[in-house]
Amino acid sequence: MRYLPPKVYAHFLYEYYTGKKLNLDNPKEFNEKIQWLKVFYHPKILNQLVDKYAVREYVENKIGSEYLNELYAVYDSPDEVQFDKLPEQFVIKATHASSYNLIVDDKSKINIPKTKRLFKKWLSINQYYRTGQEWAYKDVQPRLIAEKFLKNEDENSLIDYKFYCFGGSAKFLEVHLDRAQNHKRGFYDLDFNRLPYRYVSLDKSISTEVKKPANFEEMINLSEILSDKFPFVRVDFYSIEGKAIFGEMTFYPSDGRKDFIPDEYNTIIGEYIKLPQVEKGQIVTEIA
């Protein structure tokens, strides 16, 4: 079914995961509009921006290289990975897909043959057909990158700050805590107050106080610069000892599958996305 034409497949995907009928002619809800963007919004630059290596050039040009994590190496195949030349702690990511990350805090514990088999599996998977025909990934070259291991001294794992940006304006953010042990998440406004909606169960939602990062306003500003002119993009940052480090740009959060709870927020947040005005069935190939 994943090989059906996008306009057809989007209907099956949306209804299967949300239980709702998809209206591509007049989408209203957030995830409806995400499906519309997958089907009709195809500026070529999206291929660069979801590529975890290629996006670095865009970030450098827009906000500066000082916001990029240190890059150790880029590999076209698992056999190119030279573990002996990497530091004791590092991260390796697949450039062409979501959630393919190897976090290494002790190199001595790596099973190299097993790890290379994992990398080979990653590079063999086409992200576009892996899930919901996320168009931005369709022509991304599968590669691996090795980057610096990031950590704040007073935290067990990194906190993700994910800014939801609409037409270059950040409206709210999603915070992720403790991915390694007890992954929790929650939504916050731009004054860093908790918002009354979620898309995960209550036991996976943040229930404790989260300290506002000292460079919060800077991260908002950087997110808005990077998101300029796109109808919607989520821009992710880390704050490492008060320094903002770019994470990634995501055009289809959760593949447009997870509804907000309570239900009315699906339409409220959907209103933030102003879709390009095009003739019915037309493909958008340029950003505004």
VOGU-3710 file (C-alpha; in Angstrom, 3 decimals, decimal comma):
1> mrylppkvya> 0,000/0,000/0,000  2,954/2,345/0,616  3,604/2,367/-3,138  0,196/3,830/-3,991  0,091/7,331/-5,529  0,584/9,959/-2,783  -2,902/11,452/-3,141  -4,397/8,004/-2,574  -2,016/6,754/0,083  -2,427/9,868/2,245
11> hflyeyytgk> -6,134/9,093/2,688  -5,463/5,545/3,897  -2,656/6,632/6,229  -4,615/9,488/7,801  -7,796/7,518/8,385  -5,917/4,476/9,726  -4,069/6,472/12,390  -6,589/9,181/13,272  -9,917/7,512/12,499  -10,913/10,576/10,469
21> klnldnpkef> -11,551/11,170/6,785  -8,891/13,256/5,053  -9,998/16,301/3,059  -7,103/17,366/0,841  -9,296/19,902/-0,959  -10,013/21,871/2,212  -7,854/20,640/5,098  -8,523/22,177/8,503  -6,688/20,198/11,150  -2,940/20,271/11,758
31> nekiqwlkvf> -2,302/16,704/10,602  -4,607/17,149/7,592  -2,425/20,045/6,503  0,733/18,010/7,117  -0,666/15,403/4,698  -1,412/18,187/2,202  2,183/19,410/2,472  3,497/15,892/1,861  1,373/15,526/-1,269  1,560/19,023/-2,788
41> yhpkilnqlv> 4,428/21,050/-1,264  7,662/20,006/-2,991  10,275/22,797/-3,084  13,586/21,097/-3,827  15,254/22,762/-0,841  13,305/20,452/1,485  15,543/17,567/0,363  18,529/19,512/1,676  16,912/20,590/4,921  15,934/17,104/6,112
51> dkyavreyve> 19,374/15,735/5,208  21,308/15,809/8,483  24,560/16,540/6,657  23,392/18,827/3,830  21,340/21,005/6,202  24,570/22,170/7,844  25,329/24,452/4,894  21,880/26,060/5,179  22,304/26,614/8,922  25,778/28,057/8,462
61> nkigseylne> 24,540/30,513/5,837  21,443/31,566/7,808  22,657/31,808/11,407  26,341/30,824/11,466  28,509/27,753/11,938  28,820/28,397/15,685  25,362/26,849/16,129  26,358/23,543/14,520  27,534/20,531/16,472  31,141/19,515/15,782
71> lyavydspde> 31,356/17,125/12,830  33,956/14,349/12,925  33,288/12,532/9,644  30,830/11,696/6,848  30,573/8,131/5,550  28,949/6,712/2,426  29,095/3,135/3,737  29,530/1,332/7,086  32,930/0,042/5,963  34,246/3,610/5,931
81> vqfdklpeqf> 33,603/4,078/9,658  36,970/4,048/11,445  36,094/3,636/15,098  39,734/3,885/16,163  39,865/7,467/14,868  36,748/8,568/16,773  36,892/9,849/20,379  35,723/7,795/23,344  32,275/9,414/23,140  30,424/10,326/19,933
91> vikathassy> 27,141/10,068/18,035  26,560/8,501/14,612  23,395/9,353/12,688  21,868/8,334/9,377  21,440/11,474/7,279  18,385/10,328/5,331  15,961/9,106/7,973  14,373/9,792/11,326  15,442/8,230/14,653  18,471/6,359/13,294
101> nlivddkski> 20,967/7,512/15,920  23,719/5,657/17,763  24,765/7,424/20,973  28,115/6,166/22,244  29,251/7,207/25,728  31,909/4,489/25,993  33,606/3,362/22,796  35,116/0,295/24,471  31,649/-1,261/24,758  30,904/-1,196/20,999
111> nipktkrlfk> 30,454/-4,487/19,175  31,898/-3,287/15,870  30,651/-6,078/13,550  27,140/-5,835/15,019  27,194/-2,037/14,782  28,268/-2,098/11,137  25,431/-4,509/10,368  23,052/-2,019/12,002  24,460/0,800/9,859  24,058/-1,327/6,745
121> kwlsinqyyr> 20,410/-1,892/7,637  19,879/1,839/8,143  21,370/2,733/4,773  19,254/0,134/2,967  15,972/1,696/4,094  14,212/4,361/2,031  12,642/6,806/4,479  10,060/7,930/1,910  8,549/4,460/1,637  9,424/3,433/5,197
131> tgqewaykdv> 6,503/5,333/6,685  4,118/7,809/5,118  5,629/8,979/1,837  7,322/11,975/3,457  8,266/13,736/0,228  11,177/15,747/1,635  13,118/12,498/2,190  12,436/11,057/-1,251  15,768/11,927/-2,886  18,050/12,205/0,154
141> qprliaekfl> 21,338/10,315/-0,208  21,768/7,681/2,539  24,921/8,482/4,505  26,254/8,405/8,054  27,710/11,285/10,031  29,745/11,189/13,229  29,332/14,132/15,592  30,406/15,271/19,028  28,678/13,683/22,028  26,667/16,457/23,698
151> knedenslid> 25,885/16,621/27,401  25,067/19,111/30,106  26,912/18,423/33,344  23,764/18,543/35,503  21,521/16,407/33,245  21,336/12,666/32,609  20,454/13,206/28,950  19,878/16,074/26,564  16,734/18,181/26,635  15,249/18,796/23,183
161> ykfycfggsa> 13,596/22,149/22,468  11,421/21,755/19,372  9,963/25,005/18,033  6,812/24,807/15,913  7,197/27,577/13,328  4,542/28,803/10,918  5,536/31,121/8,076  8,695/32,029/9,966  6,928/32,687/13,276  7,392/30,388/16,287
171> kflevhldra> 4,067/29,791/18,046  4,977/27,207/20,701  7,496/24,491/21,437  7,676/20,873/22,477  10,135/19,814/25,177  11,550/16,281/25,387  13,184/15,000/28,572  15,264/11,924/29,400  15,030/10,019/26,122  17,369/7,306/27,406
181> qnhkrgfydl> 15,552/6,283/30,594  12,065/7,741/31,028  11,129/9,720/27,937  8,627/12,490/28,706  7,378/15,380/26,590  5,175/18,429/26,866  4,139/21,607/25,036  5,021/25,129/26,183  4,193/28,638/25,028  6,855/31,237/24,242
191> dfnrlpyryv> 6,835/32,426/27,861  7,693/28,839/28,811  4,331/28,089/30,407  2,835/24,611/30,030  0,115/24,358/27,384  -3,106/22,371/27,886  -2,625/19,845/25,108  -0,563/16,758/24,368  -0,333/13,921/21,853  0,994/11,196/24,143
201> sldksistev> -0,518/9,460/27,143  -0,486/11,208/30,504  2,180/8,856/31,861  4,481/9,942/29,010  3,763/13,639/29,563  5,950/15,963/31,605  4,529/16,336/35,095  7,435/18,096/36,827  8,711/21,632/36,552  11,185/22,259/33,730
211> kkpanfeemi> 13,608/25,141/34,106  13,500/27,721/31,341  16,888/27,764/29,580  18,902/30,958/29,899  19,191/31,281/26,102  15,508/30,591/25,417  14,864/33,863/23,567  17,905/33,264/21,386  16,632/29,819/20,384  13,252/31,311/19,457
221> nlseilsdkf> 14,952/33,900/17,263  17,211/31,342/15,576  14,243/29,062/14,891  12,356/31,887/13,217  15,317/32,771/11,009  15,715/29,159/9,867  11,974/28,672/9,293  11,455/31,845/7,247  8,992/31,481/4,329  8,007/27,859/5,015
231> pfvrvdfysi> 4,297/27,246/5,771  5,358/24,986/8,610  8,564/23,486/9,964  9,632/22,323/13,394  13,132/23,539/14,272  14,988/21,667/17,020  17,724/22,975/19,289  19,717/21,834/22,300  21,038/24,183/24,963  24,500/23,016/26,056
241> egkaifgemt> 25,856/24,985/29,008  23,929/27,992/27,736  24,994/27,591/24,093  22,376/26,848/21,405  23,194/23,877/19,174  21,055/23,117/16,113  19,406/19,709/16,016  17,286/19,276/12,890  14,405/20,603/10,810  11,248/18,505/10,604
251> fypsdgrkdf> 8,431/19,177/8,144  6,157/16,269/9,089  6,161/15,675/12,876  5,180/12,081/13,663  4,387/11,748/9,945  1,113/13,629/10,512  -0,319/10,663/12,409  -0,690/11,775/16,026  -3,628/13,961/16,942  -3,514/16,506/19,717
261> ipdeyntiig> -5,521/15,907/22,883  -8,055/17,505/23,542  -9,378/17,233/20,004  -10,235/20,915/19,505  -6,536/21,773/19,377  -6,141/19,890/16,103  -8,132/22,656/14,408  -6,766/25,497/16,557  -3,174/24,578/15,718  -4,116/23,719/12,141
271> eyiklpqvek> -5,201/27,336/11,657  -1,595/28,428/12,134  -0,607/26,740/8,854  -1,369/28,969/5,882  -1,137/26,711/2,858  -0,025/28,138/-0,495  -2,871/29,161/-2,784  -2,672/26,832/-5,780  -4,942/25,364/-8,378  -6,478/22,052/-7,383
281> gqivteia> -3,922/19,275/-7,769  -1,020/21,629/-8,499  2,400/20,862/-6,988  4,273/23,693/-5,250  7,926/23,638/-6,341  9,156/27,012/-5,063  9,090/28,654/-1,633  7,298/32,002/-1,411
//
